[in-house]
């Protein structure tokens, strides 16, 4: 397995690879893995790091019995250790029509750059990574793998990905549940034009299963300000619905509304101990890796 | 309280009132499109703002519309007319301006009507403050500018500038009554000024009767008798010709001048154009004859015109000639043998449309050109008498034996007129011992033109064994056409009105009594009797109207009525009002303003028409020398009258104030909305 993918991919440029050398992505929580590795796992096993005692049940390895405790208490207890295993990272990329918005770089392009870089980072650490693109349904899914071939497939998928139809993150999350068999880190890159309540309700299932969730909220700067001047007919890129409004009249109210929406997402994420980051497409996506490193 | 517009010429400006609404709609309907990732937040905001914004928009739209309306009104200059009676200090003048056809006569650089309007305008200009005025145009239905005399003299002058003369005749009495009624109970000085050419032919009998408190002034326009020629009548004989029938058109031309006039008369038909020279004596009339032949059945427009003179309006006249392709003949069979013989003979004539009639049908409407009464003994007498009297029906009557001569005689007399025949005179059947023949006794009669050369047989070869015997003196004016050897009339004309004729048939057609029915001359005789003796006047599908008249047409189906249009003399479709009745749709035209031919057309086919004739009385342009009250017509000079008051109370200052207020209000609303948005 080569550690370096071919660098002719649109979303993984040589200069980006150079910059990614300085980053390391590791989960904060314990993960499940099939290789003993550098990440902590809830699977107990052979390791040097003591975790806890538990009562012996028939079938347990007798070698694990702590005989000194038995001598003191006349009961059989087993010593458990935390096992280090490899990371399984699931990347969910919003590919709805609204992600096609923005310039000079669209939100989907921006998100694809970030996703590609993140996938590479995970791959470089010899961890497994999956990619799922969605709009109101699951559009494509590459199951977790850690091979360079898999990384190339992933990058190829990103290159061929185009904005689809409406966004429904909550529906996509519900449909993705059965696909993500092993818990790990779930990274969602989206513009989150959906009901925050529904999104976090759908995320609860993943949290319950022990996933570590990162939300990256991608917005074009004009989406935070409201573009245009004078009387305009705003055409919704997802529903094609036209709304006539005077930009000057509604700009302030719009900024307030989008600010409230971001704040709602941030608040609900904090309440559920989910990592949330707002990403403006006019800022470098490497800032998001700084954010990830801060929240390890 | 009434109001009028002083500047109605700018009335089209009123359409600008839609401008704010259009701007409002246009601005709303065509904003620039902008693609946006999600308009969910925008929609929420717009929905929230709409509740506040909409009333603001409507308020602004209302203010701006009112502002534009007020500005338009300022330009239109509305004037409020008070219905308060005039005070003693006020004077009021009503000018009656003759707008009849003769006023179209040009004298010098302008027509008499233009000169009359000029005189009226000068008279109005001289009115001083406090005086009111009004103008009534004298025509068939006098037309008043204001409902009551008003102070808006500038509007009156504007109306006078734009006024057009008509081709109608005038009713002075109606105009004077309207003027007197308009003065109402006003106590101020009242004056009626009549401005006209005082044409001798129409004004000689006018009495100018007005109440004692009203001053009547007459201003004459026109300086003398204008030489004029006119087509005064067109007569067609027969009036409803058969297809390919020769038709005589008698055209009467009048000369209204002191010199003999040599005129060229032109006849125009769709496929013919003829002309004839005619010399008309001074102040006299002459008639010329055109012989035409209709080549197609239907309504045939015919125009007659003269070479133009100074007064052109009466140089043309029109008629619509209904050309038939068959003759409608009715047959009453009181004597079946005679009726059968007639019926058999008539059936071989291709131009005859035969219909058998019962005694009851003789009492009803008889849309026939000629009726054969076989064995008649007085059935439907009153109806036959009436229709024959009107000239719309000819009758060939073969009385039943023992029928009184008085009954037959009544056919030829007018309704209600006593017949000269006595009740004792009856038609007796007379059997003869020897068969006798008959001979034409009126060889020059048009009925026998065909037989004069002997090509269609010899009447003397027919023999009869009997005939009806009667006293010829019972029918004064009777013309015996064919006579038996015993001097008894076999065929006689009882009445010849030139339109509907009555014939007495005394030729038995029973084979046992006569061999006439088998003779070769029998069918041609019947044919000639129908062609020459049929009614010359029938139910006309063409109305003849004076200018200003209204024509109408009944159409059975609504869908058919939608395809009917009235084409005016200038070949353009005219406005038609449609009203639905139980019998179908009635199409009514607007008043037909000028002389000419107005044709009802359905899918290009002529289905009716109206001819508007120039009123003959208006062609004689001689002026009245004296009124019937002894006043000389030219006694009054226009200069004597131009010395009166003037006043105006226009509304434009008030409207300007309203406009400024609205503008200020609009600014305030815009400012308020701006602040609220901010």
Interface residues (C-beta under 8 A of the other chain):
Chain A: X98 X99 X100 X101 X102 X107 X167 X191 X193 X220 X223 X226 X227 X228 X230 X231 X232 X233 X234 X235 X236 X237 X238 X239 X241 X242 X243 X244 X245 X248 X249 X250 X253 X254 X257 X258 X261
Chain B: X27 X28 X31 X32 X33 X34 X35 X36 X37 X38 X39 X40 X41 X42 X43 X44 X45 X46 X48 X49 X53 X677
